[in-house]
Every structure is written in C-alpha cells, then in structure tokens.
C-alpha cells in the first residue's frame, strides 16, 4: 500500500476509532482531506522549472463542528498536513514549506459545511522565480511556515461582494471558478432533493461574473422562470433546479 493510501486509511480510522464520537452528521476528516487536496490542485503557480502549490490552509468550520472535535484538533491537523505533503509529492508539485493546516470558526456556516482558504505565503529566492505571494486568499466553501515567511492576514470567509446561493433555509457562499451543484457527495454544493440530478448544474465565474450551466440534468435549470442551458447571473436572480428554488445574491 502506498504512503498516500496509508494516510487515507489512517484518516478513515479516525472516524472508526476515537474520533467516531465526535463526527456524527457533521464534517468528516476524510472529506476534509479530499477537499484540501482539491484546493491544492486548483491553486498552482507555474515558475520556470517548477509548479508551486499553497503551503498554508485555513479550514473554516461551524461552531458546532469545531466544538465536536476540539480535543482532537492537533492530531487531525497533523494528519491533514501529512496527507497534503504526500499528495504534493505524488503529483510532482513543489511546496516551499511543509503544508500547515489550521482551523477557524465561522458562525455563518451550518453543521457539515466548511470553508477552505489556500495561500502560498513564501517562495525561496532562487532561479525558479515563483511568486512571493500568489494571493490565494479566497475561501472555497463545501456542504466540505517558515518563520521568515511574509504573512498575509487571513481574509474573512465572506467579504463584501461575495456571491451567495440562498434557499432551502441555507446561505451558501460561492468561491473558486467552478462549483458543481447536485445530489452527489462529490458535488461542491450538495442539494438533497430527489428531483435534482447527481451532477445537476455548474456555477462558473469568469472576470468576476457568474454564470450557471445545465450539466445535462433530468429536470433542467430555470433562471427567472425561463429554462436555460447556460445563463449569466445577476443579484436577485431566481434559480430553479428541479423543484428546488434558490436565489443568487451578492453580500
């Protein structure tokens, strides 16, 4: 078994062992590991000879999720750091320091929701010419250092102008460039509705503007009452996925 699989098995074991009491319907360690690796892959910085990835990861949790495993936080963040280190090695990616994972609390998140902020805080002064700070400060929300390094102040998970998807009693913050909506556990925003396909639609951002695209769903996508394959979104637009009504907003 590879080292990476050993780490994944160890994370699975946290749920089955001492951590099983802490994680009920809330955030799961294995899901954190998968989404952290996804954020690493999404924030690559190409230099002349290397591909750099973030070395600082802040995981934003609901108050309930943070409290559930507060006694195990140190052990869990160490396992997640190991997972990211081996993932980078297996993919041939360059880390300027060992990846650091920290937890923070955001009371706007619901149980089972979590945000990830990935940052490249420091790069060595050599011929590879990697950026000193790649500005990876946006927080991707899921339903999911060296002492000499220059540090950025962590940004709040939902700064002014952040896009939101509101509906079914929840407010979901949007970030990144692509977010899949659907019933699948692999979706970026999980919508538990039988009328919604596993991969129903995708939210896409380009130059600060958002669009929604149907991914070949069974019941389709409507924006302001009109069925669309793809459509731009503006604040206040009403989105219908199957029979689930959502609103696109800017905060």
N, C-alpha and C positions, 0 to 999 in steps of 0.2 A: 504494500500500500504506500502511495506517495506521501511525502510530508504534508502536502496541502490536504489530502484526504484525511490524514491523521488529525489535523487541526479541525476539519469539519466534523469528524466523528467525535472529537472532544467537545465541541460546541453542542452537538446533539446530546452528548452525555450530560451536559449541564442541565438540560431540560428534564432528563430522565432521573437525574440524581438529586443533589442538594438543591438545585435551582427549581425543581418541579413545583415546589410550594409557592414560589414567587411568581411564576409565569402561568397564568390561567388563560384568560381570553385576551391578555394584553400583548405587549411586544415580546417576540421570541428572539433569543440570541442568534439562532441560525439565520433568521430573516434580516437581522441587523448586519450580519457578516456578508450576506449576499448583496444587500443594497450598498454597503460600504465599498465592496469590490466594484459594483456598477459605477459608483461615483468616481472611483479612481480611474476607471477606463474612460469615463466621459470627460475628464479634465486633463488631457495630455498636453504637454508643451514640447514641441519639436525643436531641438537645437541642431547644430551642425552634425553631430555624431550620435546623439542620444535622444531618447524620449523620456522626459521628466513627468512625474505624476505628483500630486499633492502629498505632503507629509504630515499635515495637521487636519484632523477630522473632529468636528464637534457634532455630537448627536443630541438633538433636542427632543425631550420626552415630556409626556403629560405628567402632571404632578403625581397621579396615581401610579403610573408605570415606574417613575423614578423612585417612589417610596417603596414599591414592591420588592425591588432588589437592591436597596441602598446598602445593605450589609454585604453584598457580593460584588459591588461595583469595581473594586480594584482588580479582582480576579478576572472579571468579564472583560474589562478594557484591555488587560494584558492578552487575553486570548484573541480579541479582535485585532489587536496590533500584530500578533503573530500571523494571523490569517492574511492581513494586508501585505505583510512583508513577504510571505511565501507566494501570494498571488502576483506581486510585482516581479519576483524572481522567475516565476514560471512563464510570465509573458514577456520577459526581457525588458522590463521597464526600469527606469532609474529613480531611486529615492535619494535625496540629499542627506536625509537623516532617517533613523528608524521611524516608522509612522506612529504618531501619537494620537490616541483616541480619548476624548473626554466627553462627559455627559453634562448637559444643562437642562433646566426645566422651563417649559413654556405652558402657561395655563390655558392658552388658546387651543392646544392640541387635545384631542379626545383619547380615551384608552385605546391602545392598539395603533395609534398614529405616531409617527416620529419624523423628525426632520434631520437632514444631514448637510452640514456645511463643510466643504472641502477647500483647503487652502495650501498653496505652495509658498511657504514662508521664507525660504532661504535657498540659494543655489551657490555652489562653490565658484570662486573667481579663477576660472581656467578657460581653456580654449573652446569648451563646448558651448559657451555663450548662452546658457539657459537664462531666462528672465529671472531677475532677483525676486520679483513678486508677480505671479501670474494673475492675481486678482480674482482668485476663485472664491468669492465671498458670498455667492448666492446660496440659499438654502433650499435643497430639494426635499419636499415633504412626501412621505409614503404613508397608506391605510392598512413599516416601514416604516526633538529640537535642540537643536543645539542652543546653548546659552547665548552664543554670539549672533544668533539669527535675528534679523529685524522682524518685529512683530506687528501684525495688524490687529486692530481692535475688532473682536467678533461683531458681526452685524446682527441685528435682531432678525428673527426668522421671518417677520412680515413688515418690512419697512414701507414707508409711504409709496404708493404706486404699485404695490404687489397685487398680482392678479389672484382672484378668488373664484372658486366654484361653490355656489351656495345652494343647498337643497337637502331634502330628507332630514332636516334638523341638524345639519352639519355645515361647517365652513371649511373648505379645503384650500390651502394655499398652493399656488402653482409656481414652479420654477423650472430651471433647466430649459432645454429646447424642445423636448418631446415628452409627452405623457400619455400613456395608453389607459383608456377607461374601459372597464369590463368586469365580468364576474370572476375571471381567473385570478388565482392567488399571485400570479406573476405580473398582474397589471399594476401600474403605478398608482392608480386610484381604483380601489376595489368597490364595485357597486353591487350590493347583494339584492338583486331583483331578478326574478325568473324571466322577465321579458327582455333582459339585456343579455347580449351575446358575451362569450368569454373574452373576446377582444372586439369590443363594440366600436369604439371610435378613438381617435388620437388628437390631442391638443398639440399644436405646433406653434413655436414662437420664432419669428424672424424680424430682426431690426426693431425689436420691442413690441411688435404687433402679433396678436394671437389669431390663429385660425383653428377650426375644427374640421376633421375629415372622417368620413364613414369608412370603417375597415371591412366593409362587406357584411355588415350585421344583418340579422334576420328581420328586425323590426325598424331599422333605419334611424336616421338622425333628422330632427327638425330644428330649425332656428327661427324663432318668432313665427311659428306656425307653418313654415314652408320647409318641405323635405329637401335636403341638400346632400350632395356627395362631399362637398367642401365649401366652407364659407368663412369669411372674416368675422371676428367677434368684436363687439363694442360694449362698453359698460351698460348694464341693464338688459342685454340680450337674453331671451329665454330659450333654453335648450331642452329639447325633449328627446330622451334616449329610451326607446320602447315606450313605457308609460311613466318613466321617472322624469319629473320636471326639475331642472336646475337653472340657476341664474349665474351669468358671468358678470363679475364686478371687479372694480379696482378700489383698493383701500388706500 
